[in-house]
Amino acid sequence: MRVIAGKAKRILLRTVEGLETRPTTDRIKETLFNMVNNRLADCDFLDLFSGSGAIGIEALSRGANSAVFVENNKNAMECIRHNLNVTKLADKGQLLLMDAVSAIRALEVQGKVFDIIFMDPPYNHLYEQQVLNALKNSGIVYCDTLIVVEASKETDFDYLKESPFQITKEKVYKTNKHIFIEPAQLGKGIL
């Protein structure tokens, strides 16, 4: 696995050994970043369920102002720390060793607001639903925040019809998909 573009282009990234994480392939990562590229310059990026940190690091490499990496696995967090150091992007990253919902609360206390929130939770455990519920009334989301969820192809997002979020785009791959979600009431300030 490597950084695809930007300041850290071609630098190889370490991945977490074992089956506890599932790195996003370079091809899917490249497609994702082609779709969000116009939002990356100077954005504040939140990478939930970070694994190796490859997505947040790619965002930093391509011009994001900062990235917060949230991971509750200690081995994965050490991998992220290593990858930030090897790419020389450590000064732009904040690491939180905790679960995603606790991290959202901690980031609210810090007064953080994010332009892009990416999450790649373990598939078919409804973690993305828990996180989206936590984000519904969170101060870390504002009217232009883009939320991207990587999920299994079978994951159902119908529950969003009863939320302040709307699906604006869906990209389906062979084994998974990216769902692009934005606040439904654009232009009304923080939710």
ABEGO torsion letter per residue (X at the ends): XBBABEAABGBBBBBBBEAABBBBBAAAAAAAAAAAAAAABGBBBBBBGAEAGAAAAAAAAAGBABBBBBBABAAAAAAAAAAAAAAGAAAABBBBBBBAAAAAAAAAAAGBBBABBBBBBBBGAGAAAAAAAAAAABAABBAABBBBBBBBAABBAAAAAABABBBABBBBBAABBBBBBBBABBGAEBX
